[in-house]
Amino acid sequence: MLNRFYEKCRLLPLLLWMAGLIVIFVYGVVAAPVAAQDSLGSFPDAVCLNTFEAFSYGDSEKRSPVPFAYPTPAWTLHTSVPLDLIPNLPVLEASQRRISATVVASRRYNNQHELWVAGSVRAPNFRQSFLAIYQPEVNMWNFIPEAESDPNLLRQRFFVTPDGTVWVSHQWSDQALPAMKSVPILSRFNDVTRQFELVETAPQVPIMDRSLVPGVNLRPEIVLDEAGIFWVFNINSSVYRFDPVAGVSEQRLDLTTFTPKGVWDAAVAPDGTIYFGAYNPYGLFDLSDDAVFQYQPLTNEVISVTLPQERWPGYTGLYVDNRNWLWLSTVGYRDDAGEWHLLHTNVEEYFEGPFQTEIAAEITTETSDGRLWTTKFEGSTGWLNPMTGTGCVIISDSRPIFEDIEGYVWVGYGTQGALYRYDATP
């Protein structure tokens, strides 16, 4: 009956057009080709803006651009955020709007490769964030509703477990303090409802006024190991193990005697060891024997990491690369033989400075071509290859680097939501 109706109906073209709109809004949108987008800016073409030493250590004699370039990735423009498809976005003047985009997760779902892209649109007196799923193989965008289970929760870091589930950790807003007592630290994406949902079986963060506990780090530090187990620090001064498949959370160890002020950072090694640093509210320049620890999940043991018995500059984060080398930012590293190697070239100048502010760049990720990618807050983005001793700055801004499950390395660059990439596979 419906078929006969449509055959006779003069509104058939209109109905088909409306049906197409419904399909687009339900199943996603194919963005216009990149060439049809607004001007995206020019990405530095295989040029080092500066040496790695100048980028990481701030030696005044090395800050001028170098007259040559190390071999750098050949980034290509792949796509840009389709501004006209972001839900509920008002019309903004093109000359004043600024779109940023960062790839935060990667997975395969329904036989399609997905990139999860987080970003924001800014204009004078305006800011709107967005979260989208982008399928690079078919150039399709699908925006995720921004509503959380609780509007007081702020998304922090994205994780993908071995079964392909997307998770996000979160913090609470200050406005939530009077209304909340505790909240699960993880949300799980529901592919049916297309919403993140709080997981009640995950460890619960006690909500408290941070001004009542000065000098204590209350932010949960979370790592995901290769088996898909979450390890959570800074809840009740303990380390928790959360198995998302079984839905079981257990308190494994009280860390009060090791880190009475909380844990500053945590990093999981390929061999399963978890390293964490003691929080120092008065600065991050402590290299004493009780500053960094390693936790063995199999034995539930914590031992102190023997650090260099000499003055090393301050570091901002821990990182463990694919060789199981432990890095203190890019100041230096401990190899798999247990030997420490100082990379910082101007140690005395660092300690003679008035405020000791030249903290080394933090390692954010390692790509399969052997590069360690580093950023400085409100600074620059660069890479280091510890095997060859080469590296350089490629972007004069802090831009997160992400390698997807297919071996492509992504970075958002420019002011119009452009996403560049290169192939890191051999």
N, C-alpha and C positions, 0 to 999 in steps of 0.2 A: 504493500500500500504506500509506504513512504517513497519507494522508487518511482511509482506512477505519479505521486504528488510532485516530486522534484522534476520529473520530465515535463510536466505541464506548467510548472511554476515559472513565472517570468522573473522571479527574484533569484533564480539559480546562481548567477554569478556572484550576487551579494552574499548568499548563504555559503557558498564555497569559500569566499574570502573570509567570512567570519569564522568558519570552521578552521581555516588555516591559522587564524590568529589564536584560536583556542589551543591547537596543537603546539604552536610556538610557545605559548605561555606555560603549558603543562610540561612539555618535553625538552624545551631548550631553544636556543636561538643560534642560527648560523650567522656569525658576524660578517660584515663586509670585508672584502680583501684589504690587506694592509695599505695598499696603494691609495685606497679611497678614504683613509683616515686623515685626521688633521696632521699638521706637521709634528713630527715626533722628536726632532733634535738629531744631532749627529753623534754617534758613538765613537770614541777614540779608536782609530783604525790601527790595531796592533802596535801601539806606541806606549812606551813606558813614560809616564809623567814624571817619575822620580825613581830612585833606587829603593830597594827594600830597606836598607839601613836608614836612610833619611826618613822614610815613611814610619818605620817602627820606633826609631830611637830619638828622632828630633835633633840630631847634631846640627848645630847652626851652620857648620862648614859644608854640609852635604845637602842642603835644602834646595839648591838650584837644580832645575831640570837637567837631566843627563843628555849629552849630545848623541846618544845611540839608544837602541832598544834591544832588550832581551827578546827571545822568541816568546810571543804572547798569543793567547787564543784568538782565533779569527771569529769574532762574534758577528752574527747576522741577525737582522731584525726579522722576527717571526710573526708577531702579531701585536695588537694593542687592545686595551680595554675598550669595548664598545660603549661609549658614554651614554648613548641614547637608549640603551637597554637596561641601565641600572634602575631598579624599581624606585618609584617615589622621588626621583631626583628632579628638583626644579630646574627651570631654564636658567643657565648661567652664562654670563658674557664670556665668549671664547678667550678673549685676551687676558682675563683675570683668573680663570679656573686653572687649577693644578691637580693633575691626577697622578697618584703614586700607586705602584703595584708590586707585589712580592709573591713569588711562588713559595708556599709554605708546606705543601705535602704532595705526594704522588702515589698513585695506586692504579691497579687494573680492576675495573668493575664492569660486569656484563660484557666482557671481552673488549672493552674500550679503555685506552690509556687516559687517565684523568690527572690534570694538574689542579691543585687547589690554590687559588689566587686571592690574597687579602690585600686591601688597599683603602684608599680614601680619596675623596674629591674635596678640594678646598677652594675657597674664594674669600674675599673680604667678609669677615663676620659670618662665615659659613664653613661647616665641615660635616661631611657624611661619609661614614665608613661603608665598606661593602665586602662581601665574601662570595666568590664565584667558583664554579667548576668549569674548567676549560679542557676540551678534548682536542689536542693538537693534531691528531690524525685526520679529523674531519672539520677542524676550525669552528667548533661549536662552543658557545658560552651558555651557561645556565646559572643564574644568580640564586644564592641561598638566602632565605629570609633572615634578617639580622636578629629577630626576636629570640631571646634566650628563655629558658625555663624561669629564670629570675632576672629581672632587669638590673639588679645590683651587681651581677657577676660580669667580670671583664675577661675576655679571652686573652690568653697568654701564648702558649706554645702548642703546636699541633703534633700529633703522633699518628702513625699508622701501624697497627698490629699485624702479625703475619697473616691473619685471616682477611685482611683488607679493610678492617673497620677503622674509621677515622675518629680520633679522640682529640680533645682539647683540654688543657689545664686552664685554670682561671684564678683570678684574684677577686676580692670583693672591693666595692667602692666604699669610700668613707661614709657615704650616706647610709650604708647598710648597717652600720654599727648598732644603732638603737634597736633595729628590728630583727637581727639575726643572732643566733647563738653558735651555730656551727653549720657547715655546708660541705658536701662532698667536693673533693678537689678536681674531679674529672667529669667531663660530659662526653657522651657517645653519640655519634651521628646516626640518626635513624633514616635509612635510605627510603623508607616508605613515606614517612611524614615529612621528610626533608627538614628536620629540626634536630638540634643538639639537645639531648636529654640528660639531666643529672643522673649519675649512677650511685644509688644509695649504698651499695656495698663497697664503694671505694672509701679510702680513709677520709675521715671528717676533719676539717680544719676548724679549730675553735676560733670564733670571731671575738676579737678583743680590741680595745682601744690601744693603738700602738704607742700613744703618748704615756701610757701607764707602765710600759716595759721598755724604757729607753735603752739603747745599746744592745738590743736583742733582735736577731733577724727572724721575723715571723713568716717570711715568704717561703712556701714549700719549694724544695728543690727536687725535681722529678727526673728520673732517667728511665728509659725503656731498653731492656736487654734484647738480645737476638732471639730469645725464646718467647718473647712477647709478655714478659713480666715487668710490671711497673715497680720501681723502688722509690720510695718517698721519704725525704728527710725534712726535719724541722716541725714535725707534728708531735706535740707532747715530748719534745727533746729526744725523739726516737727515730729509728728507721723502720719503715713499714714495707711489707711485701704485698702487692696486690696482683692476683691472678684474674684477669678479666674474663677468661673462658669459664673458670669455675665460679667466678663471682665471690671470691674469698679474699678478705683482707686480714692480715695478721701483723701484730707488732713484733718485730724480730729482736730489737736491741735498744736499750737505753743508752743514749750518747752523752748524757750529762757530764760524765767524768772526762770525756774527750773534747767536747765542744760546748762548754757551758753557755756560750752566747749564741749558739746555733751554728748551722752549716752555711758557708758562704757560697760554695759552688760544688757541683758533682759531675763526674764524667765516667762513663762505663767503657771499659777496654774490650777489645775483641775476645780476650780470654775469659771474660766474665767478671773480672775484678772491677770494683767500683772505687774510684778515688774521690775524696771530698776534702774541702778546706775548712778550717775553723774560722768563724766570722770574727773579724776584728773591727769593732765600731770606730776605732780611732785611726784607722788607716790600713792599707793593704801592703805593708812593707815588711812583714814579719816572715823571716825564713828560719825560725827556730824549729827544733825537732817536733814541736807539737802544733805545727801550722798546717800540715797536710797528712792525711791518713788514707790507708787503703782498707777496704772492707771486702772480705771473702764470703759471698753468699752461701757457698756450700758448707762452710765450717762455722759461719756466723761469728767470725773473728775480725777484730779491728787492730791493726798495727800501725805505728807511726812510720811515716816515710822519712828516711834519712836524707836530709837536704844538704846542699853544698855548705860547707863550713867556712864561708866567706861572704862578703857583702855582695848581694845581688840586687839589682833594681826591683822596684815594685811590679807586681803583675796583677791582672784583673780577672783571670779565669784559668781553669784547668782544661786540658784537652788531651785525649789519648788517640794517637793515629793508628793506622792499620798495621803498623809494625810493633804495636804495644809500647811505643815511646811516649813518655809522660811529659807534657809541655806545660811550663808556667808562662801562659800567654806566649809571646815570642821572645821572651828574655833568654830562654834556654830550655834544654830538654834532658831527660834521662833516657838512655838507650836501653835495649833489651838486655844488655850485660850489666846494667846498674850504674853505668858511668854518667856523670853529669857533664853537659857541654854548654858553656856560656856563649851566647850569640851576641849579646849586647856589647857594643864596641866602645862605649864612652861611659863606663861605670863611674869613674871618679867625677866626671862632669855632672853626672846625674846626682850624686850625693852632695856635691858642692853647690847645687842650685838652691835658690831661696826657699822653694816650696816642694821640691822633689815631685814635680808634676808631670815629668815626661814618662808616663807609664807606657809600656810597650803595647802594641796592637794585640787585640785578642783574636785567637784562632776560632773561627766559626764553623768551618766545615773542611773536609778533605775530599777532593774529587779523584776519580779513578785514574787520572793521568799523573797522579803523584803530587799535585799542588795542594798546599795548605792555604786556605783563603782567610784573610785577616781584615778586620775593620777597626777603625777608631771612631769613637762616638763624636758625631758632628765633624768628622775628619775625612778620611779617604778609605778606599778599598784597594787591596793589593793581594799579591800571592807570593809564596815562598816555596821553592823546591829544596828541601833539606839535603837531598842526595846530590844535587849539582851545585848548591850554594848560590843559585840565582833566584831572582825575584824582582818584582817592581810594583809600582802603583799604576793602576790603569784608570781609576775613576777618582776624581777629586770630591767625593762624597761617600757617606757610609751607606752602602747598598748590600743587602744580604744576598749571598750566593747560594744556589740550591741545585743539586744534581738529582735528576729524576730516575726512576727505575729503568729507563731505557738508555741511560748513559749520557743524556743531554744536560748541560749545565746552563742554568737560567739566571738572569739578573734583570731587574726592572731599572730602566734608565730614562732620563728626560722628565719632562713635566706633563706629558700627555698619556701616561700609562703604557708606554712601550715595553715589550718583553723581548729581550735579546737572548740568543743561545749559541752554544758551540757543542760539538760532539767530542766528548772526552774519552770515548772508547778507543782502544788501540787500532 
